[in-house]
């Protein structure tokens, strides 16, 4: 028998969001880990909201769950996220909104981002995810890998202009509209003489000889080799020494132990001062040899061990995290300005990547 196509609006609703989400949905297990991490940060949230008067704010736990959904589903903006939250029951269930609760305004994220940034919530959330007992059993404390990736800044090359000097006359007004054609041919531009008017903290950088120079930052991650989870992340300005300096800063707290640990890295880290610094920390430098027209700082003392070849094989898995963060997590070209804001988004995307990986690493019922 043919069914009816008539639509009728109900005055009362008896929808149970918990029943609407199937029991084996991947977000169920992800939410369990996310809720445990957010609960561990409850005291940190209380410090950020110290005022006892005024209108109650949106719970920071809800904001962070919504931002996780934005990373999981590659949603481009908070405005689109709120539109999705208005009608998607799965999103409402994950965030913690009832069926009759109104979605908040997209500007709420902008108003609360500075508060979350000041409290370094992204880094603390990443640490809280890794500190859970089920997750801690997956982590290796002996073998790590490190690498960096370029994060394109929210600034165009047209904004890269000569730095203003005291006493200089203001530049003449531009012609041709707000996006006029500019001919850069014959001009010599560098970070010493030029800066972006859109994001002054972004730096002009190219990854290798013959490659395109872009305004960007460098995101760094430290991966443990057993499960491939990201255990630390940070973001720095783009320059030739940033990767090695960030690697030393991330591995130093983990090297404070009697037994030596290993650190795998690619050819960009094959520098004598970096290798000697690692050895002084009791860290074995499993760095790929760069002997192209030069002498490598890695010799037979390191390469003769079977663990060196294993580290060189496993360290390439760190690119999986970069691929997810930049494509699915939307960090290939950042939507924020300033190193602090871009770094917060990068670290939070690294935490989201770990949450996606955990259900597959921990097999079994939710």
C-alpha positions in Angstrom: 0.0 0.0 0.0 1.3 3.4 -0.9 2.2 5.6 2.1 1.0 9.1 2.6 3.0 12.2 1.6 1.2 14.6 4.0 3.4 16.6 6.4 2.1 17.4 9.8 3.9 19.5 12.5 3.7 18.1 16.0 3.1 20.3 19.0 5.0 18.0 21.3 8.2 16.1 20.6 9.3 12.9 22.3 12.6 12.5 20.5 15.3 10.9 22.5 18.7 11.9 21.0 20.4 9.0 22.7 18.2 6.6 20.9 18.6 8.3 17.6 22.4 7.7 17.5 23.1 4.1 16.7 25.1 2.2 19.3 28.1 1.5 17.1 28.5 5.0 15.7 32.2 6.1 15.8 31.4 9.3 17.5 30.2 7.4 20.6 33.7 6.2 21.5 35.2 9.5 20.4 32.9 11.4 22.7 33.7 9.1 25.7 37.4 10.1 25.4 36.6 13.8 24.7 34.3 13.9 27.8 36.9 12.4 30.0 39.5 14.9 28.9 37.1 17.8 29.3 36.1 16.6 32.8 39.8 16.6 33.7 40.0 20.3 32.6 37.0 21.4 34.7 39.2 23.3 37.2 41.0 25.1 34.3 37.7 26.2 32.9 36.6 27.5 36.3 39.7 29.7 36.4 38.8 31.2 33.0 35.3 32.1 34.1 35.9 33.8 37.5 33.1 36.4 37.4 30.1 35.5 39.4 27.8 38.2 38.0 26.3 38.7 34.6 24.7 36.4 32.0 25.8 32.8 32.0 28.1 32.0 29.1 28.0 29.0 26.8 29.7 26.1 28.5 33.3 25.8 27.3 32.8 22.0 27.1 30.1 22.6 24.5 32.3 25.0 22.5 35.2 22.6 22.4 32.9 19.6 21.4 31.5 21.8 18.6 35.0 22.7 17.5 35.9 19.0 17.4 33.0 18.4 15.0 34.2 21.2 12.9 37.5 19.4 12.5 36.0 15.9 12.1 33.7 17.0 9.3 35.9 19.7 7.6 33.4 22.5 8.2 34.9 25.7 6.8 33.5 28.3 9.3 31.7 28.7 12.6 28.7 30.1 10.8 28.3 26.9 8.8 28.9 24.9 11.9 26.0 26.6 13.7 23.7 26.1 10.7 24.5 22.4 10.8 24.0 22.3 14.5 20.5 23.8 14.0 19.1 20.7 12.2 21.6 17.8 12.7 20.5 15.6 15.6 23.9 13.8 15.6 25.7 17.1 16.1 23.3 18.1 18.8 23.8 14.8 20.7 27.6 15.1 20.5 27.7 18.8 21.6 25.1 18.2 24.4 22.2 20.3 23.1 18.7 19.2 23.6 16.2 18.8 20.7 14.5 22.1 21.7 17.6 24.1 22.6 18.5 26.9 20.3 21.9 26.9 18.6 24.1 29.8 19.8 25.3 32.6 17.5 28.5 32.0 15.6 30.2 35.1 17.1 30.3 33.1 20.4 33.5 31.4 19.2 35.2 34.6 18.5 34.3 36.1 21.9 35.5 33.0 23.8 38.6 32.1 21.7 40.8 34.7 23.5 39.8 33.2 26.8 40.6 29.7 25.7 43.9 30.9 24.2 44.9 32.6 27.4 44.3 29.4 29.3 46.3 27.3 26.8 43.4 25.0 26.6 44.4 23.4 23.4 47.7 22.0 24.8 46.0 21.0 28.0 43.3 19.2 26.1 45.9 17.3 24.1 47.6 16.3 27.3 44.3 15.3 29.0 43.5 13.0 26.1 46.8 11.3 26.4 46.7 11.0 30.2 43.7 8.7 30.2 44.5 5.2 31.5 43.3 3.4 28.3 45.4 5.8 26.1 48.4 5.8 28.3 48.9 2.0 27.8 49.3 2.7 24.0 52.1 5.1 24.3 55.8 4.4 24.0 58.1 6.4 26.4 61.3 5.3 24.6 60.9 5.9 20.9 59.7 9.1 19.2 59.7 10.9 15.8 59.6 14.6 15.0 58.9 16.7 11.9 57.5 20.0 10.8 55.1 21.2 8.1 54.2 24.5 6.5 50.9 26.2 7.5 50.0 28.8 5.0 49.1 32.1 6.6 45.8 34.0 6.1 47.6 36.6 4.0 48.3 37.1 0.3 51.6 37.9 -1.3 50.1 41.3 -2.3 50.1 42.2 1.4 53.9 41.6 1.7 55.1 45.2 1.5 58.1 47.2 2.6 58.3 48.0 6.3 57.4 51.5 7.2 60.3 53.6 8.6 60.2 56.7 10.8 60.1 59.8 8.7 59.0 58.1 5.5 56.1 59.6 3.6 53.0 57.5 3.4 52.7 55.4 0.3 50.5 56.9 -2.5 46.9 55.7 -2.7 46.5 52.5 -4.6 44.7 52.6 -7.9 42.6 49.9 -9.5 40.4 49.0 -6.5 41.2 47.0 -3.3 42.6 44.1 -5.3 44.6 45.9 -7.9 47.2 44.1 -10.1 50.8 44.3 -8.8 53.9 43.5 -10.8 56.6 42.0 -8.5 59.1 41.5 -11.3 62.6 42.8 -10.5 61.7 43.5 -6.9 63.9 42.0 -4.1 61.8 41.1 -1.1 62.9 39.5 2.2 61.7 39.3 5.7 64.2 41.9 6.8 62.8 44.6 4.6 59.2 43.5 4.1 56.3 42.3 6.2 52.7 41.4 5.6 50.1 44.1 6.4 47.5 41.4 6.9 49.5 39.2 9.3 52.8 40.8 10.3 53.9 37.6 12.2 53.8 35.5 9.0 57.1 35.1 7.3 58.1 34.5 3.7 59.5 31.0 3.4 60.1 28.3 0.9 60.7 24.6 1.7 63.4 24.0 -0.8 65.4 25.3 -3.7 63.2 26.0 -6.7 60.0 25.8 -4.7 57.4 28.6 -4.3 57.9 31.1 -1.5 54.8 31.6 0.7 53.8 33.6 3.7 53.5 30.8 6.3 54.2 29.4 9.8 55.7 26.0 10.7 53.8 23.5 12.7 55.7 20.9 14.6 54.6 17.5 16.1 56.2 14.9 18.2 54.9 11.4 17.6 55.5 8.3 19.7 56.4 5.3 17.5 54.3 2.5 19.0 50.9 3.8 18.1 51.6 6.8 16.0 49.8 9.2 18.3 50.9 12.9 18.6 52.2 13.5 22.1 53.2 17.2 21.6 52.7 19.9 19.1 53.6 23.6 18.7 53.8 26.3 16.0 56.7 28.7 15.3 57.6 31.3 12.8 59.1 30.1 9.5 62.9 30.0 9.3 65.6 27.5 8.7 66.4 26.7 12.3 62.8 26.5 13.6 62.4 22.7 13.1 65.5 21.8 15.1 64.8 24.3 17.9 61.2 23.1 18.3 62.4 19.4 18.3 64.8 20.0 21.1 62.1 21.8 23.2 59.6 19.0 22.7 62.0 16.1 23.4 63.8 17.6 26.4 61.1 16.9 29.0 60.9 13.3 27.9 64.7 12.8 28.0 65.0 13.4 31.7 65.5 9.8 32.7 68.4 7.3 33.2 67.6 5.2 30.1 68.3 6.6 26.6 65.4 7.3 24.2 65.5 7.6 20.4 64.3 10.4 18.1 63.7 9.8 14.4 63.8 12.6 12.0 64.4 13.4 8.3 67.4 14.9 6.5 66.5 18.5 7.5 67.6 17.6 11.1 71.0 16.3 10.1 73.1 19.1 11.6 76.1 18.6 13.9 74.9 21.0 16.6 71.5 19.4 16.7 72.9 15.9 16.9 75.4 16.8 19.6 72.6 18.5 21.6 70.5 15.3 21.5 73.4 13.2 22.6 74.0 15.5 25.6 70.4 14.9 26.6 70.9 11.1 26.4 68.8 10.9 23.2 69.9 8.7 20.4 69.6 10.7 17.1 68.0 8.4 14.6 68.2 11.1 11.9 68.3 10.4 8.2 71.7 11.0 6.7 72.1 14.0 4.5 75.4 13.3 2.6 74.5 15.2 -0.6 77.6 17.2 -1.2 78.4 17.3 2.5 79.4 15.2 5.5 76.6 13.7 7.6 76.6 14.2 11.3 75.3 10.7 11.7 77.9 8.0 11.6 78.3 4.2 12.2 77.8 4.7 15.9 74.1 5.1 15.1 73.4 3.5 11.8 74.9 0.1 12.7 72.1 -0.6 15.1 68.9 -2.4 13.9 66.8 0.2 15.8 68.0 3.0 13.5 66.5 1.3 10.4 63.3 0.7 12.3 63.1 4.3 13.4 63.6 5.5 9.8 60.8 3.3 8.7 58.3 4.2 11.4 59.0 8.0 11.4 57.3 8.4 8.1 54.0 7.7 9.8 54.1 11.2 11.2 53.0 12.4 7.7 49.7 10.7 8.3 49.0 13.1 11.1 50.1 16.1 9.0 47.8 14.9 6.2 44.8 14.7 8.4 45.4 18.0 10.2 45.9 19.9 7.0 43.2 18.3 4.8 40.4 17.0 7.1 41.3 19.4 10.0 41.4 22.4 7.7 44.8 23.7 8.7 46.5 23.7 5.3 45.6 27.4 5.0 44.8 28.8 8.4 41.7 31.0 9.0 43.4 33.0 11.8 45.9 35.8 12.1 48.8 35.8 14.5 51.1 33.1 15.7 49.3 32.5 18.9 45.8 32.0 17.3 47.2 29.8 14.5 49.2 27.7 17.0 46.1 27.2 19.2 44.2 25.9 16.1 47.0 23.6 15.1 47.5 22.0 18.5 43.7 21.5 18.8 43.6 19.8 15.4 46.4 17.5 16.6 44.3 16.5 19.6 41.3 15.9 17.2 43.5 13.6 15.1 44.4 11.6 18.2 40.7 11.2 19.1 39.9 9.9 15.6 42.7 7.4 15.9 41.8 6.0 19.3 38.7 3.9 18.4 40.8 2.0 15.9 43.6 1.5 18.2 41.4 0.3 21.1 39.2 -2.4 19.6 36.3 -3.7 21.6 32.8 -2.6 22.8 32.3 1.1 23.7 
